[in-house]
Amino acid sequence: MKKKAPRQTAVNSAPHGKLWGGRFRERTNRLVETFTSSLAVDRRLYAQDVQGSIAHAQTLHRAAVLTKREAATIIEGLNRVRRELDADRFAFMPQDEDIHMAIERRLTELIGPVGGKLHTGRSRNDQVTTDLRLYLRDALALLSDEIRQFQGALVIQARRHSDVIMPGYTHLQRAQPVLFAHHLLAYVDMMERDKNRLRDALTRVNVMPLGSGALAGTNYPIDREYTARLLGFSSVSENSLDAVSDR
């Protein structure tokens, strides 16, 4: 029996460019568009959204859902979108409810209908939570590095003032004399515990939810472990419902 080829995601033909607007005949009220838009908050996720989409395109090619040329075209288009956003030259449109729709809309403008294939085997649910985890992973690394720099500055000052004595306080009263360096190094130890907390958080964050779909996975032959390696995740989520709900 001849195997049926996987169905490709159709390019959006909804009125007014809305991805979810296929059942509507009239334009959405502008107040509703303003109320439901999250661009003011989630536009900061654009780098992670492009990063995740590039990896997804590579995975779709690996699964024979995209041809080599289609995958290359999509990836080049995503890089062009990223450059526009980096340079603050990206023109947002009224129908762009969030950064994910904005990027997909612009991608299709740049490369044509093949851009609509990018969302094959993927839901907004697992896409968004993947973006968030990528963003948090970057933020945790940045914060941990800033803590290390702060600790280094405290150590430098402690060495510089190693013979300075100051009063130590308890119950709002002067109690015992302590070295100023000892006082500073107490904060170094406090910050070390905070770094450990960030490492613990990273362990939970660095799990890839992509492939969970809207809530019950996808019937496309997606190699999630391959995508996880591309994105630097240490593991993949086990339960699709939990994966898309944990955001």
N, C-alpha and C positions, 0 to 999 in steps of 0.2 A: 504494500500500500504506500502510495506516494505521500511523503510527509508534507504537511501544510506549512507554508512559509509563515513566519511570524508577521502579524499585522503591524504595520507602521503607524505611528501616531500621526493623525491628520493635522495639517497646518490650520491654525485658528481662522475660522471664517465668521466668527460672531460679529454682530454689529458693533461699531464704535471701537473695535479692537480689544474687547474684553475677552479673556480666556474662558470665563465662565458664563458668558452672555448669550449662549446659543438659543436659549428659550425665551429671550426677551426681544421685543420688537421696537421698543422705544429707549431713548437714552436715559441712563440713570440720573436721578436728581443730583445736582452738584453738591448739595448738602450731604447726601449719602456718601458720595465719593470722598468728600473731605473727612467725614466721620470715620470711614473704613480705611483710609490711607494710613500706612505705617512708615512711609518713606522717611519722615523726619527722624525716625528712630533706627530703622534697619538699613538705611543706605550705607552705614558704616560697615556692613557685612559684605560689601561688593567684592572685595579681594577674595574672601573665602568662598563666595558664591561662584565666582569664576574658577577658582581652584577646584572646587568640587565638581563643577560641570565639565571641566577638562578631563578629570579622572573618569567621570561617568561616560564621556564620549569614547575614551580609550577602552573602557570595559565593554561598551556596546559594540565596538569594532571587534574585540576579542570574542564576543558572543555571536559574531556574524550578523548582527542586526544592522550595523553600518558598514558600508564598504570602506576601504582604506582611503579613498578620495573623499568620501563624505565626512569621515572622521577628521581628516586633515583640514577640510574646509571649515568645519565647525570649530575646531581648535584655533585656527587662525582668526576666525571671526570673533571668538571669545577674547583672544589676546588684543584684538583691535578695540573691542568694547572696554577692556581693562585699561588700555592706554588712554582712551577718552575720559574715563572716570579718574584716572590718576592725574590727568592734566586739567581736570575740572571743565572739560569741553563737552560733557555728556548732556544732551538735551532731554530732560524729563518731560513726559507728556501727561495730560490729565488722566488718561486711562491707566497710568502706571500706579497701581495701588501699593506696590511694595517693590523692593529692589530686585526681587526675583523675576517679577513680571516685566520690570523695566529692562533688565538685561536680556531676557528672552525676546522681547519685542524688538529691541535694537539689533540683536543678533540676526533675526529674520529679515530686518530691513537691509542689513549689510550683505547677507549671503543668500537670501531668497528662501524658498520653501524648505530646503534641506534643514534649515534651522529649527523647524518644527519637529524634527525627528529626535532632537536632543532629549526631550522629556519622556521618550519611550522607556518603559520599565522603571519609571520614577514617579513619585507623588510629591506634591508640595510639602506634605507632612514630613517625609524622610529627608527631603532636600533641605528644608528649613532647619530641622534639628541637627543635621550634619553641619550646616553653616555655623550654627551656634557653637557646636563643639569645637570646630576649627578655630573660631574666634576666641573662645575661652582658653583654648590651648595656647594660642599666641599671647593672650593677656596674662595668663599664669606665668609664662616664660619671661615676659617683660617685667612683671611685678617682682618675680624672684630675683631677676638681675638687678633691679633697683634696690632691693633689700640688701643684696651683696655689696653694692656700692656704698650704701648707708653704713653697713657694718664696717667696711674698710675705712670710711671717714672717721668713725668713732675710734677705731683702733689707732689710727694716726694721731688723733688728738690725745688719746690715753698715753701713748708713748711720749708725746711732746710735753705733757704735763704730769709725768710720772711721779714727781716729788711734791705736787700740790696737795695740801690737806684741806678738807672741807668738813663742815658739821653734817653728821647724819641725823635724820629726823625720825621720830616715832611719836604717834599721837599728837602731831603738830608741834612737837617740842624738840629742841636740840637734845640728842641722846649721846652719840659716840662720834669721835672723829674718824673719818674714813678718807682714803685717798680719792681724789677727783677721778683718777684713772679707774679705780674700782667701781665708782658710780657709773661711769660711761660704759664700762664693760658689762655691767648688768643689762644694759639695753641690747648689747650684742647678743647675749644669751636669749633675751626675749625674742629678738628678731629671728634667731635660729629656730625657735619653736614655730614661729610663723612660716618660715620656709618649709619646715616639715609638714605643716598643714597644707601648704600649696602643693607639695609633692603628693600628699594623700589625695587632694582634689584632682590632680592630674591623672592619677590612676583611674578614677571614676569617669573623668571627662574623655579620656583617650580611648573610647570604645566607639566604633563606627556603626551608626544606625542605618546608613544608606543601604537600600535593598529591602527595607521593611515595607515599602509602599505606603499606601494610605493607612493601613492597619493590619493587613494580612499577607504581606509580601508581594511578590510578583511572579507571574508565570513565564517570564522571559529567563533564559539560561544565564543569569547574571553571576559572575564569579566575584562574590563579595570579598573574599580574602585577597584577591588581586587588587580590587579597588582600595582596600584598606592599606595594602602595601604602598600603592601609589600616593596615598594621602598621609602616610606615616602613622596610621592608627596601630595600636598594639594588639587589638582584637576587634571582633565584630559582635554586635548585640545578639542575644539568643532569642529573645521574645519580641516579636514585631509590635505587639500592642504596647508593651512597656517602652520600647524604643521611641515610638512616635509620641507617646504621652509624656515623656520625661523632658519637658522643656517649658 
